[in-house]
């Protein structure tokens, strides 16, 4: 987890010279609120300590933004998301409705961070505060923002600050975000920082993320959703049922039928993952690979190869006696194979 000191330093580098009067309106509690927090019983005193902690954080934020550009109000419809999304579905987040209501009732307490869009005057791209932006779009009210010129890398690292503070991206959201950054050519260290994991220096974890995401069809992941309770092992198991990140025709038909069921319509994202896993697994291994051996006389021998076994299908009526001959010769063929293997490895 990002330490408060390091988070403050990074926030200072992203925000520069904010108007103190603007900031006071955003983060400073009113005298009446402060007085209410000091009144009452032991329970109220306990709450008071919690509020004091919030006020301390607000004061730290105040210090972080002191040198920033002024906070301005922007039409939220003129702000586009980051060029690499780290969210599968903001609106589908179960806590988002409450978040929107909080902004409706109390207003937007903290500004978002945006950069100007080249060639589009008056339009911006958000670096930090995607949920606040989406809430303001839903509420049809201006979004409060700090505008700063940012490089692509500075923008995605600012997303890391947001990720380190909320710490609620699901495994698969992290995996897809990491894969998109990798495909853009960013290093594992930069990806780690963009995920809010800089201090952990957990570049091996980034490999786990990107490898898992690369093995899954993104359209299937989006169909399932964020699945916050599903971790790496289960996603890896699901990917083992899919070859080359592509569903077979049979698998596509299975998923399409699954989405028509009442159980799918009423399921949350975690339950949808379980339904997909059960439907694709269904007690079976992935479909066997079929290889055909064409003979000079026009006959064909089919080999069904799976991860653990190979089955030969011989047209007995067309080549009578071949199966019996192979079974009789099998010990000699195995010895011949083993001798050849030793020779190749010598």
N, C-alpha and C positions, 0 to 999 in steps of 0.2 A: 504494500500500500504506500502511496506517495506520502512523504512526511509533510506536515504543515509548513515547515521552513522552506523546503524545496518547492512546494506548490506555490507559496507566496512569491518566491523568486521568479518562477516561470510566469505567474500572473503579471508581475511587474514588467516583464519583458514584452508581454502581449498588449497591455493597456498602458497608455502614456498620457499624462496630463488631463485628468478629468476635472471638470468644474466642480468645486467643492460644494456649491449650493445645490447643483443637480444631484450630486452624490448623497448629500444629507437627506434629500427627499426620498432617496431610494433605500438607504440602509439605516438611518438613525431613528430609533424609537422615540415616540413623542413623550413629553414629560408626564402626561396623564397615564400612558401605558406603563411607564417606569414606576410611577407611584402605585398603581394597582398591583404591580408585581412585588411590592414590598409589604403589602398588607396581609395580616391574617394569621391563621393557625399554622401548626407545624406542617400540614400538607401544603399550604400556600407557600411557606418558606422553602419547602423542598422544590416546588415549582419555580420559586424565585431563583434558586441556584441554577436551575436549567436555563431560565431566561437570561441570567447573567452570562452564562456560557455563550448563548446566541449573540448577546450584545458584544462580547469580546471578539467573536468571529466577525461581526459586522464592523467593528473598529479596525480589525486587521484588513478587511476588504477595503475599507475607506482608505487606509494607508496604501494599499496596492494600487488603487486607481487615481491617486492624487495627481499624477503627472500626465494623465491621459487626455486625449482629445475629448471635446464635449460630448455628452450623451445626447443623441438626436432621436427624433421619432421618424420612422420610415413606414411607408405603406408595405405591409407584409407580403403583398402579392408581387412586389418588385424585388423580393429576396429569394434566391434559389438555394437549394441544399448544397452541402459540400460535394465536390466532384467525386468523392468516394464515400458512399453511404456506409454507416456502421449499424444501421437499424433495419431490421426486416419490415417492421410494421409499427410505427408509433401509435397510430389510432387504435390498433388492436391490443395495445398494452392495457392490462386490467386496471392499472393505477392511473392511466392517463386521463380518464374522465374526471377523476377527483382533482387532478392537477389543473385541468381546464377550469373547473369550478372555483378552485382557489384563486386563479388569476382573475376570474370574473368578479369575485367578491372583493379581493384585496388589491388587485392590480398587479402589474409586473414589477417585482421588487428589484431584480437584477437585470442589467442590460445584456444583450447578446453581443457577440463580436462578429463583425462582417468585414469583407474587403470589397472594394469597387470592382465591378465587372468591366473589363476592357471593352471599349467600343459600344457600351450600352450605358450612357449617362443616366444617373438616377437609379441604377440597378446594382444589386449587391449579391455576394455569395456568403452564406453563413459558415463560420468556422466553429463557433461555440454557442450553444443554446438552441439546438434544433427543436426541442420540445416546447420551449417558450415561443419560438417562431410559429410552430404549428398551432399552438393554443391561440395566439393572436390572430392567425388566419381564420380559425374557426369562429372566434368572437368578433371578427371584422373590426378590429381596433388596431391603431398604430403600434408597432413594436419598437421598444426603446433599444437603441444600439450604439455601440462605439464603432466607428469606422477606422480601419487601419490597413495600410498596404501590407500584404503578406505574400510571401512566396508559397508555392504549393507545399513545400515541406513544413514551413511554419504553420500553415493552415491545418495540416493533418496532426501535427504535434499539439496544436491547441485542442484538437479533438481528444487527444490523450489526457489533457488536463480534465476535460469534462468526464471522460471515462473513469479516471482515477477517483473522481469525487463521487460518482454515482455507484460505481462498482456493481452494476446490475445488467450488463450485457450478458446474454446467455452464451453458452459455449459455441453454438453454431453461428451466432452473430459475430462473435470474435473471429471464428474461423473464416467466414466469408470476407470480413473486413481485411483480415491479414492476407488472404489470398489475392484480393484486389490490389492491395498495396505491393505485394510481391510481383504481381503481373506488371505493375507500373515501374518496376525496377528498384524499389526501395530496399535498403538493407534490412536484415533481421533486427539490428539494433534500433533503427528508426521505427520499424513496425512495432517493436516492443514499447518504445516511448509513446507511439500513437495510441497504443492500447492502455496507456497509463501504468506500464510495468517497467519503466526505465530502471528503477532502483533494484529490481529483482534480477536484472540482466539475464532474464530467462529466455535466451535465444533458442534453446532446445524446445521450449514450449511453443514458440512460434512455428517451428518445424512440424510439431504435432498438429497445430491448427491448420496450416496450409496443406499438409498431406491429407488430412481428413476432408477438408472442403474440396480439394481437387478430385476426390474419388466419388463425389456426390453430384447428381444433376441439380443445378440450382433451382429449376422450376419445381422439382419435388420438394426441396427444402422450403421454398416459399409456400407451397401448398400446405405443408405441415405447420410452419410458423416458428416462433422463437423457441418453443419447448424448453422453458427455463429450468425444469427439473431434470433434463436429460443431459448427461455428460458425455465425455469423449468415448468411453468404452461402448456405449450403446450406438452412438453415431458410427463408430468404426464397424460395429457388427452389421449395421444397416448397409454400409458401403460394401461389405463383403458379399452382399447378395446382388450387387449391381456391377456389371462388367463395363469397363471403359467409360464410366460416367454416363452411360446411356441405358435407359430401360428398354427391354425387349418388347416386341409387340404384345406378347402375353402379359408381361408386367404392366404395360400401359393400360391394357384392357382391365386388368385386375384393379388398378388404382382408380380408373374411371368408374367402375362398378362400385367401388368402395365409397367414393364421394357422393354417390346417389343414395346411400343408406341413411336412415334416420339417425343412427348412432354417430355418423360423421357430422351431421348438422348440429347436434347438441354437444359435441365434444370440444374440450379446450385443446390448446396446442399440444400439451403433454399427452393427452389421450389420443390425439390424432397420430402422434408419433407411434404409439403402441399399436394402433389399428394398422398403420402402414407396415410396421415390422411384422406383425402377425400375418398380414395378407401376403407379403412377399416371401416370408420364411415358410410358414405353413407346414413346418416339419420337413421341408425339402431343402436340398442343397441347390445352388445355382444350376441352371440348365447345363447339361453335358455338352461338350464340344464334339461335333460330328466330323469325322474324317472318312473319306471314301478312297478305296484302292481299286482302280479300274484294271481289269485283266485283259490280256490280248484277245480272249474269246468273247469279250463283251460283258462278262459277269463283273459284279461289283461286290467287294467286301467292305462293310461299314464298321468303323471303330468309334465307339462312344467313349469319350475320355472326360472324366471328372477329376476333381482334385486328388482323389485317392484310388480310383480304379479305372481300368479300361476294359470295355466289353466288345468282343468281336462278334459281328452278326454275319454269318456265312450262309449263302443260299444253298441249303442242303440238297434240294432236289436238282439244282443245276450243277453242283460240284459234289456229287455223292462221295463220301469217304474222307473228305478233306478234314472235317472236324476230328474224326477218330485218329487220322494220321498226325494232326497237330498235337493232340493230347498225348499220343505215344511218343512223339519226338520232343515234347516240351522239356524234359530233364536235360537232354543233350543241348537243346537250344539255349536254356538258361546257363549251362556251363560255358557254351560258346560265347554268350553275351558277357559273362563275368570275365572270361579270359581277355576278350577284346577291351573291356573297361580297364583291366590292369595294364594292358599294353599301351593304352592311350595315356594313362597316368604315370607311366614309367619315365 
